[in-house]
Structure formats: structure tokens, C-alpha cells
Amino acid sequence: LATCQVAGIAALLVQKKPTLTPQAIRHALMNSSTDVLDGRTAFGDRATPGNDLATGAGLANALNAWNSVT
């Protein structure tokens, strides 16, 4: 499910600015996500502020990503 959401957000970003590179899209997605601060994986990895093994970069946030592209 997350892959579909991220692909959809990436398509919106390209629609807004067709010259975006894959690296720029990744940067926009990673830096605009909503951080998840609570939880853990089945292996015991805990969520912490910022990028972590439990939640990665967090929840994809389409509005933040859209607003970050100029």
C-alpha cells in the first residue's frame, strides 16, 4: 500500500514540476514526511525521532511534498 501512495505522490510532484529528477523527488519525499515517534518492529527496533529502522523516514505526506517543490 505504501508503494502505491508514494508513487502517486511522486506523480503529483512531476505534474507540478516536470523537470524534477528522481533524486529531487526522493529528496522531496524524504524531507516532507511526517515523523513517527512511537512503535517498534517485530524485531524490536524502536521508532525514534528522525530516520530509523522501525519507521524509515516516516509517513509520506503529499501536501508537505507538494509545498516543498517550487
C-alpha positions in Angstrom: 0.0 0.0 0.0 2.8 2.5 0.8 4.4 1.9 -2.6 1.2 3.0 -4.3 0.9 6.1 -2.2 4.5 7.1 -2.7 4.2 6.5 -6.5 1.0 8.7 -6.5 2.8 11.5 -4.7 5.8 11.3 -7.0 3.4 11.6 -10.0 1.8 14.7 -8.5 5.2 16.2 -8.0 6.2 15.6 -11.6 2.9 17.0 -12.7 3.7 20.2 -10.7 7.3 20.4 -12.0 8.1 18.1 -14.9 11.8 18.8 -14.8 12.2 17.0 -11.4 14.9 14.3 -11.3 14.4 11.1 -9.5 16.9 12.3 -6.9 14.9 15.5 -6.4 11.7 13.6 -6.0 13.3 11.3 -3.4 14.6 14.3 -1.5 11.2 16.0 -1.5 9.5 12.8 -0.2 12.1 12.1 2.5 12.2 15.6 3.8 8.5 16.2 3.8 7.4 13.1 5.6 5.6 13.0 8.9 7.9 11.5 11.6 6.6 8.5 13.5 7.8 8.7 17.1 6.2 5.6 18.7 6.2 1.9 17.9 8.6 -0.9 17.2 9.1 -3.7 14.6 8.7 -7.4 15.2 12.5 -7.5 15.6 12.4 -4.9 18.4 13.7 -1.9 16.5 12.1 1.2 18.1 10.9 4.3 16.4 13.0 7.4 17.3 13.0 11.0 16.1 14.2 11.2 12.5 15.0 8.3 10.1 15.1 4.9 11.9 14.9 1.2 11.2 11.4 0.9 12.6 9.6 3.6 10.5 12.1 4.7 7.9 11.6 8.4 7.1 8.0 8.2 8.4 4.6 8.6 6.8 4.5 10.1 3.3 2.9 13.5 3.4 1.5 14.5 0.0 0.7 18.1 1.0 4.1 18.7 2.5 5.8 17.2 -0.5 3.7 19.3 -2.9 4.5 22.5 -0.9 8.2 21.7 -0.8 8.5 21.7 -4.6 9.0 25.1 -6.2 
